[in-house]
């Protein structure tokens, strides 16, 4: 019987590549997306797909029920990949913006994870892989909301890993740096909904910095890798007999992890500011 995995955020980028990469390796992939239209497209690509919206408890419950009904109650792995960004200076982020992004990037991940653990306990094995980010290790200006969710995801995942040591369930983090995706474009509606940058004390900085990065396609980042780089680490996390607790992807993730540990805070802040 093929091993089964539920993946979130498969409409594009990392999730889309992961779904196809694992299907090619013989996994039974449940590739979920928020929108039914994207699910229909994935089904036309040969994947099993149905909706899962992290912001909706009902959607999460229905997706888990659907996956388990198709397998007879088992699920070998979960890859929590879906997330979005809401750029803006921290002082300009209203409470609602943080509530919205945490609902998806953290609370939804937690809810989904809790719902699959009982099946994994019952079957006697399982892998839970959470996609964090280099921004879960280090901060970056204008990315406070996204970084806050990933810092929180790191803490929640590390704790779950410790608590699951007495079970056959393995809990793993993947921490990509710059990877080709639509996260910049997809974050624009959230920015426009929540951030009144024209009324900000930093309006001039928005004009000369964030707005250019957000609305202009500047091509690939210097260290940017394709989503397949993440999929390669995911394969190891899911298939290795002894998976690592965390996997770094891209050079900046490795470098920033070292820098945050060895540099004093003022020097580290200077480095981040220059980057």
ABEGO torsion letter per residue (X at the ends): XBBBBBBBGAABEAAAAAAAAAAAAGBBBBBBBABAAAAAAAAAAGBBBBBBBAABAAAAAAAAAAAAAAAGGBBABBBBABBBBBBEBAAABBAAAAAAAAAAAAAAAAAAAAAAAAAAAAAGBEBBBBBBBAAAABBBBGAAAAAAAAAAAAAAAAAAAAAAAABABBBBBBBBBBBBBAAAAAAAAAAAAABBAAABAAAAAAAABAAAAAABBAEBBAABBBAAAAAAAAAAAAABABBBABBBBEAAAAAAAAAAAABBAAAAAAAAAAX
